[in-house]
Amino acid sequence: MANSAQARKRARQAVKQNAHNSSQRSALRTAIKAVRKAIEAGDKAGATQIFQSQVSIIDRIADKNIIHKNKASRHKSRLSAAIKALA
């Protein structure tokens, strides 16, 4: 357990930040699932529209360093390729 006041404060902050980051990661997974669900439904126009709205969520989470920017790019690329393959 933390002994100094500074270490106790950092421990409190770490708990709060962990909860925030966890909710952000959950939002990312939900955004990706929404696009995948639209792709599986076979609706290219709907999937494209949902993808466009979810890209900003993916980018925002990458900008906050919750996930690496290359991971965000990889997700966007694979989702985009899956939508293009619906043709």
C-alpha positions in Angstrom: 0.0 0.0 0.0 1.1 3.6 -0.7 2.9 5.2 2.3 3.3 8.8 1.2 0.5 11.3 0.5 1.7 11.6 -3.0 1.6 7.9 -3.6 -1.9 7.6 -2.1 -3.1 10.4 -4.4 -1.5 8.7 -7.5 -3.2 5.4 -6.5 -6.6 7.2 -6.3 -6.0 8.8 -9.7 -5.0 5.5 -11.2 -8.2 3.9 -10.2 -10.3 6.8 -11.7 -8.2 6.9 -14.9 -8.5 3.1 -15.3 -12.3 3.3 -15.1 -12.4 6.0 -17.7 -10.1 4.2 -20.1 -12.1 1.0 -19.6 -15.3 2.7 -20.6 -13.6 4.2 -23.6 -12.3 0.8 -24.8 -15.8 -0.6 -24.3 -17.2 2.2 -26.5 -14.6 1.3 -29.2 -15.6 -2.3 -29.1 -19.3 -1.4 -29.3 -18.6 0.9 -32.3 -16.7 -1.9 -34.2 -19.5 -4.4 -33.4 -22.1 -2.0 -34.8 -20.3 -1.8 -38.1 -19.7 -5.6 -38.2 -23.4 -6.2 -37.5 -24.4 -3.9 -40.5 -21.9 -5.8 -42.7 -23.3 -9.2 -41.7 -26.8 -7.9 -42.5 -25.5 -7.3 -46.1 -26.7 -3.7 -46.3 -23.9 -1.9 -48.0 -25.4 1.6 -47.8 -26.3 1.2 -44.2 -22.9 -0.3 -43.3 -21.2 2.6 -45.1 -23.3 5.2 -43.2 -22.6 3.5 -39.8 -18.9 3.1 -40.6 -18.6 6.9 -41.3 -20.1 7.7 -38.0 -18.0 5.2 -36.1 -14.7 6.3 -37.6 -14.7 9.5 -35.5 -15.1 7.4 -32.3 -12.2 5.1 -33.3 -10.0 8.1 -34.1 -10.9 9.9 -30.9 -10.0 6.9 -28.8 -6.7 6.6 -30.7 -5.9 10.3 -30.2 -6.3 9.9 -26.4 -3.7 7.0 -26.6 -6.2 4.5 -25.2 -5.3 2.3 -28.2 -2.3 2.8 -30.6 -3.0 4.8 -33.7 -1.9 1.9 -35.9 -4.4 -0.4 -34.2 -7.2 2.2 -35.0 -6.0 2.4 -38.5 -6.0 -1.4 -38.9 -9.6 -1.6 -37.6 -10.7 1.1 -40.0 -9.0 -0.5 -42.9 -10.4 -4.0 -42.3 -13.9 -2.7 -41.8 -13.7 -0.6 -44.9 -12.4 -3.6 -46.9 -15.3 -5.7 -45.6 -17.8 -3.1 -46.7 -16.2 -2.9 -50.2 -16.4 -6.6 -50.5 -20.2 -6.5 -50.1 -20.6 -5.4 -53.7 
